[in-house]
Amino acid sequence: MLVSEPSKHVNNMLYSSDQVNPKTRLQFYHLKGYDLQAMEIETVLFTDWDGEPVVEITVKGVGTDEGGNDPDEDVGVSLL
């Protein structure tokens, strides 16, 4: 599992900048091969790693299911 260090630049911009209104909408994108794909928040977890507070944000493609799969994609999952 790849775990990246939180970006202190982003933290500083979001939490201490007077340029960002707390009601400002955040839009996430995934960039691959010069193609930007809009993302939406799937889950936000408030947790800790070794006693240090962490906010984990999981994003998925807009319009995908909770697993990030496109609606017309057969992923072999069966619901009973």
C-alpha positions in Angstrom: 0.0 0.0 0.0 1.3 3.4 -1.0 1.1 6.0 1.7 2.1 9.5 0.8 3.1 12.2 3.2 0.5 15.0 3.6 1.3 18.1 1.6 2.2 20.8 4.0 1.7 23.4 1.2 -2.0 22.3 0.7 -2.6 22.2 4.5 -1.2 25.7 4.9 -3.3 27.0 2.0 -6.6 25.5 3.1 -6.3 26.0 6.8 -4.4 29.3 7.3 -5.0 31.3 4.1 -7.3 34.3 4.3 -7.8 33.8 0.5 -9.9 30.7 1.0 -13.5 31.1 2.3 -14.5 28.1 4.4 -17.6 27.7 2.1 -15.4 27.4 -1.0 -16.2 24.3 -3.1 -13.2 22.0 -3.6 -13.0 20.3 -7.0 -10.7 17.3 -7.3 -9.2 16.0 -10.6 -7.1 13.0 -11.5 -4.6 13.7 -14.2 -3.3 10.9 -16.4 -1.9 11.2 -19.9 -2.9 14.9 -20.0 -6.5 13.9 -19.4 -8.3 15.5 -16.4 -11.0 13.4 -14.9 -13.3 15.0 -12.3 -13.4 13.2 -8.9 -15.8 13.4 -6.0 -15.3 12.6 -2.3 -16.4 9.1 -1.5 -15.3 8.9 2.2 -13.7 11.2 4.8 -12.3 9.5 7.9 -10.9 11.2 10.9 -8.4 8.9 12.4 -4.8 8.8 13.7 -1.5 7.2 12.6 0.6 6.4 15.6 -1.1 9.0 17.7 -0.9 11.7 15.2 -4.3 13.1 13.9 -5.0 12.4 10.2 -7.9 13.1 7.9 -8.1 10.4 5.2 -10.0 11.5 2.0 -11.0 8.9 -0.6 -12.0 10.2 -4.0 -13.7 8.4 -6.9 -14.8 9.2 -10.4 -17.9 11.3 -10.7 -20.9 9.1 -11.3 -19.1 5.9 -10.3 -20.3 3.4 -7.7 -18.9 3.2 -4.2 -16.0 1.1 -5.6 -15.1 3.7 -8.2 -16.5 1.5 -11.0 -18.4 2.9 -14.0 -22.2 2.0 -14.0 -21.9 0.0 -17.2 -18.7 -1.8 -16.2 -19.0 -5.5 -15.3 -16.8 -6.0 -12.3 -18.0 -9.4 -11.3 -19.7 -8.4 -8.1 -23.0 -9.9 -7.3 -25.5 -8.5 -4.9 -27.7 -10.9 -3.0 
